[in-house]
Amino acid sequence: MTPTAPAVQLNQDHMIYTRNASTRTELDLADLAEVDVFARGEQCYWHLTGKDRREALVPVGIPGESLIRQYLADWRGFDYDGLVRFVSEPPVEGRRRLWPLG
C-alpha cells in the first residue's frame, strides 16, 4: 500500500480523518455531543464525540484540520477564543472543553 499522510476531509457535515492508507475515522459533525482539545507533550488534538458516542482524535495542524475549525466557528456557544489560546501555547498536558460550555 502507498503511505498516506494524515489528513482531514469534510463533505458538508461528514468528516473523514485518514491516518494512513488503511486507517480512517468517519464522524458526522452535525451530531456532535462534545468538542474538546487536549495536549500531550508538544502536540494538541481535537477530541470529537458524537451523540452515538463515536469518537475521533485528530491532531491539530494536519492538512485539512482547519476545516473542523471553520465548521465549528459558527456554532452558537463554541469557544473559538479558547481554542486559539489553547493551541497557540499548548500546555504539556491539559484539556479544554470547547462545546457545549457550562
C-alpha positions in Angstrom: 0.0 0.0 0.0 1.1 3.6 -0.7 1.7 5.5 2.5 -0.8 8.4 3.0 -0.1 11.4 5.2 -2.7 12.1 7.9 -5.4 14.5 6.6 -9.0 15.6 7.2 -11.7 15.9 4.5 -15.1 17.4 5.1 -18.1 16.9 2.8 -20.9 19.0 4.2 -21.3 17.5 7.8 -19.4 14.3 7.1 -15.7 14.3 8.4 -13.2 11.7 7.3 -9.9 11.6 9.1 -7.4 9.5 7.3 -4.4 8.4 9.4 -2.7 6.2 6.8 -3.6 4.2 3.7 -5.8 1.7 5.6 -7.0 3.6 8.7 -9.7 6.2 8.8 -12.3 7.6 11.1 -15.6 9.0 9.9 -17.9 11.2 12.0 -21.0 13.3 11.4 -20.1 16.7 12.8 -23.8 17.8 12.8 -24.4 15.1 15.5 -21.6 16.1 17.9 -22.2 15.8 21.6 -18.9 17.2 22.9 -15.9 19.0 21.5 -12.6 19.2 23.4 -9.0 19.9 22.7 -6.2 18.4 24.7 -2.4 18.4 24.7 0.1 15.6 25.1 3.7 16.9 25.1 4.0 19.4 22.2 1.0 18.1 20.2 -2.6 19.3 20.5 -5.6 17.1 19.4 -9.2 17.6 18.8 -11.4 15.1 20.7 -14.8 15.0 18.9 -17.6 12.8 20.4 -20.8 12.1 18.6 -24.2 11.6 20.1 -23.8 7.9 19.3 -20.6 8.0 21.4 -18.3 7.5 18.4 -15.1 9.4 18.8 -12.3 10.9 16.7 -8.9 12.1 17.9 -7.5 14.5 15.3 -4.1 16.2 15.6 -4.2 19.9 15.3 -2.2 21.2 12.3 -2.5 18.3 9.9 -3.8 19.1 6.4 -7.5 19.8 6.4 -7.7 20.2 10.2 -8.7 23.9 9.7 -12.0 22.6 8.1 -13.0 21.4 11.6 -12.3 24.9 13.0 -14.2 26.6 10.2 -17.2 24.3 10.6 -17.5 24.8 14.3 -16.7 28.5 14.4 -20.3 29.4 13.6 -21.8 27.1 16.3 -23.6 29.0 19.0 -21.6 28.7 22.2 -18.5 27.3 20.6 -15.4 28.7 22.5 -13.3 29.7 19.5 -11.2 32.1 21.5 -10.5 29.4 24.0 -9.3 27.1 21.1 -7.0 29.8 19.8 -5.5 30.4 23.2 -5.1 26.7 23.9 -3.3 25.8 20.6 -1.2 28.9 20.5 0.7 28.0 23.6 -0.2 24.4 24.3 0.5 23.1 27.8 2.5 19.9 28.2 -0.7 18.2 29.5 -4.2 19.6 29.7 -7.7 19.6 28.2 -10.2 22.3 27.4 -13.9 21.9 26.7 -15.0 24.0 23.7 -18.6 22.9 23.2 -21.0 22.6 24.9 -19.9 25.1 27.6 -21.3 25.0 31.1 
